[in-house]
Amino acid sequence: MKLLFLKLIKFYQDYISPLLPKSCRYYPTCSTYTATAIKKYGIIKGSWLGLKRILRCHPFHPGGYDPVD
């Protein structure tokens, strides 16, 4: 299951993300952050951390460097 999620993220990074305008407020990007979190914590906690990161990505948040804890 973990491998499936990571492959879906890789598919997004390779084929969908290049078609979208560059607008990421964070480093590393949200998809890289989520993949790292899934590798480190597993599907449930890693996906939760990735979702929280995506929800913080809006014009009223400064963004910046935000590694997986």
C-alpha positions as CSV (number, residue, x, y, z in Angstrom):
1,M,0.0,0.0,0.0
2,K,2.8,2.4,0.9
3,L,4.5,1.7,-2.5
4,L,1.2,2.5,-4.3
5,F,0.9,5.9,-2.6
6,L,4.5,6.7,-3.4
7,K,4.1,5.7,-7.0
8,L,0.9,7.9,-7.3
9,I,2.9,10.9,-5.9
10,K,5.8,10.2,-8.4
11,F,3.2,10.1,-11.2
12,Y,1.9,13.4,-10.1
13,Q,5.4,14.9,-9.9
14,D,6.4,13.6,-13.3
15,Y,3.3,14.1,-15.4
16,I,0.8,16.5,-13.7
17,S,2.9,19.0,-11.8
18,P,4.9,20.2,-14.9
19,L,1.6,21.2,-16.5
20,L,0.6,23.5,-13.6
21,P,2.0,27.0,-12.9
22,K,4.8,27.1,-10.4
23,S,3.3,28.4,-7.2
24,C,4.8,26.4,-4.3
25,R,5.3,28.5,-1.2
26,Y,7.3,25.8,0.6
27,Y,10.6,24.0,0.3
28,P,10.5,21.0,-0.1
29,T,7.4,21.0,-2.3
30,C,4.2,19.6,-0.8
31,S,4.4,16.4,-2.9
32,T,8.0,15.8,-1.9
33,Y,7.1,16.5,1.7
34,T,4.2,14.0,1.6
35,A,6.3,11.3,0.0
36,T,9.0,11.8,2.7
37,A,6.4,11.7,5.5
38,I,4.9,8.5,4.1
39,K,8.3,6.9,3.9
40,K,9.1,8.0,7.5
41,Y,5.8,7.5,9.3
42,G,3.7,5.2,7.1
43,I,0.6,5.8,5.1
44,I,-1.8,7.1,7.7
45,K,0.4,9.6,9.6
46,G,2.3,10.5,6.5
47,S,-0.8,11.3,4.5
48,W,-2.2,13.3,7.4
49,L,1.0,15.3,7.6
50,G,0.9,15.9,3.9
51,L,-2.8,17.0,4.0
52,K,-2.1,19.4,6.8
53,R,0.8,20.9,4.8
54,I,-1.4,21.3,1.7
55,L,-4.0,23.1,3.8
56,R,-1.4,25.5,5.1
57,C,-0.5,26.4,1.5
58,H,-2.4,29.6,0.9
59,P,-1.6,33.3,0.3
60,F,-1.9,34.3,3.9
61,H,0.9,31.9,5.1
62,P,4.5,32.9,4.4
63,G,5.7,29.4,3.5
64,G,9.5,28.8,3.5
65,Y,11.6,25.9,4.6
66,D,9.5,23.2,6.3
67,P,11.1,19.8,6.6
68,V,9.3,16.6,7.8
69,D,9.9,16.4,11.5
